[in-house]
Protein backbone atom coordinates (compact mmCIF):
# COMPACT_ATOMS: atom_id res chain seq x y z
CA UNK A 1 0.00 0.00 0.00
CA UNK A 2 1.22 3.48 -0.94
CA UNK A 3 0.25 7.04 0.05
CA UNK A 4 -1.34 9.19 -2.67
CA UNK A 5 -2.33 12.85 -2.60
CA UNK A 6 -5.18 14.37 -4.56
CA UNK A 7 -4.16 17.76 -5.95
CA UNK A 8 -6.26 20.54 -7.44
CA UNK A 9 -5.50 22.73 -10.47
CA UNK A 10 -3.22 24.92 -8.28
CA UNK A 11 -1.25 21.86 -7.08
CA UNK A 12 -2.73 22.15 -3.59
CA UNK A 13 -3.28 18.89 -1.70
CA UNK A 14 -6.92 18.29 -0.89
CA UNK A 15 -6.66 14.81 0.62
CA UNK A 16 -4.34 11.87 1.24
CA UNK A 17 -5.21 8.19 1.07
CA UNK A 18 -3.41 4.86 1.22
CA UNK A 19 -4.20 2.44 -1.60
CA UNK A 20 -2.70 0.13 -4.19
CA UNK A 21 -2.23 2.47 -7.14
CA UNK A 22 -2.61 5.93 -8.62
CA UNK A 23 -4.83 4.41 -11.33
CA UNK A 24 -7.23 3.09 -8.67
CA UNK A 25 -7.49 6.58 -7.14
CA UNK A 26 -8.19 8.23 -10.49
CA UNK A 27 -10.70 5.64 -11.71
CA UNK A 28 -12.61 5.28 -8.42
CA UNK A 29 -12.31 8.77 -6.93
CA UNK A 30 -11.62 11.02 -9.93
CA UNK A 31 -9.29 13.98 -10.01
CA UNK A 32 -5.52 14.14 -10.24
CA UNK A 33 -3.45 12.00 -7.88
CA UNK A 34 0.30 11.89 -7.19
CA UNK A 35 2.58 9.71 -5.11
CA UNK A 36 2.74 11.19 -1.61
CA UNK A 37 6.06 10.14 -0.17
CA UNK A 38 6.04 8.98 3.43
CA UNK A 39 9.30 8.64 5.34
CA UNK A 40 11.31 8.82 2.11
CA UNK A 41 14.73 10.50 2.33
CA UNK A 42 14.82 13.77 0.36
CA UNK A 43 11.04 13.94 0.04
CA UNK A 44 8.57 15.79 2.26
CA UNK A 45 5.40 14.04 3.34
CA UNK A 46 2.18 15.50 1.97
CA UNK A 47 -0.60 16.92 4.08
CA UNK A 48 -3.89 18.65 3.33
CA UNK A 49 -3.17 22.27 2.33
CA UNK A 50 0.42 21.55 1.23
CA UNK A 51 1.66 22.48 -2.25
CA UNK A 52 2.91 19.89 -4.74
CA UNK A 53 5.88 20.72 -7.01
CA UNK A 54 5.69 18.36 -10.00
CA UNK A 55 9.17 19.22 -11.29
CA UNK A 56 10.66 17.91 -8.03
CA UNK A 57 7.93 15.42 -7.10
CA UNK A 58 7.96 17.02 -3.66
CA UNK A 59 5.67 18.90 -1.27
CA UNK A 60 5.95 21.98 0.94
CA UNK A 61 3.94 23.11 3.92
CA UNK A 62 2.14 26.47 3.68
CA UNK A 63 4.46 29.47 4.01
CA UNK A 64 4.66 30.20 7.76
CA UNK A 65 5.56 33.90 7.42
CA UNK A 66 5.62 36.30 4.44
CA UNK A 67 9.37 36.91 4.83
CA UNK A 68 10.34 33.23 4.75
CA UNK A 69 11.84 31.81 1.55
CA UNK A 70 11.25 28.39 0.02
CA UNK A 71 14.46 26.39 -0.30
CA UNK A 72 14.04 24.75 -3.72
CA UNK A 73 16.48 21.97 -2.84
CA UNK A 74 14.60 20.79 0.27
CA UNK A 75 11.18 22.39 -0.38
CA UNK A 76 11.14 23.62 3.21
CA UNK A 77 10.57 27.23 4.29
CA UNK A 78 13.52 29.08 5.79
CA UNK A 79 13.74 32.29 7.76
CA UNK A 80 15.76 35.08 6.11
CA UNK A 81 18.36 34.61 8.87
CA UNK A 82 19.39 31.46 10.75
CA UNK A 83 17.98 30.84 14.20
CA UNK A 84 20.61 31.44 16.92
CA UNK A 85 22.08 28.25 18.32
CA UNK A 86 23.00 29.34 21.84
CA UNK A 87 20.72 27.06 23.84
CA UNK A 88 17.96 29.62 24.38
CA UNK A 89 14.46 29.17 22.99
CA UNK A 90 13.58 31.51 20.13
CA UNK A 91 10.50 32.37 18.14
CA UNK A 92 10.20 34.27 14.88
CA UNK A 93 9.01 37.90 15.00
CA UNK A 94 7.67 38.81 11.57
CA UNK A 95 7.30 42.49 12.46
CA UNK A 96 11.06 42.84 13.01
CA UNK A 97 11.97 39.90 10.75
CA UNK A 98 14.24 38.54 13.44
CA UNK A 99 14.47 35.81 16.05
CA UNK A 100 13.55 36.86 19.60
CA UNK A 101 13.98 34.99 22.84
CA UNK A 102 10.75 33.17 23.61
CA UNK A 103 9.21 33.80 27.04
CA UNK A 104 9.61 30.85 29.42
CA UNK A 105 6.75 28.32 29.56
CA UNK A 106 4.65 28.57 32.70
Buried (B, 14 or more C-beta within 10 A) or exposed (E): EBBBBBBEEEBBBEBBBEBEEBEEBBEEEEEBBBBBBEEEEEBBBBBEEBBBBEEBEBBBBEEEEEBBEBEEEBBEBEBEEEEEEEEEEBEBEEEEBBBEEEEEEE
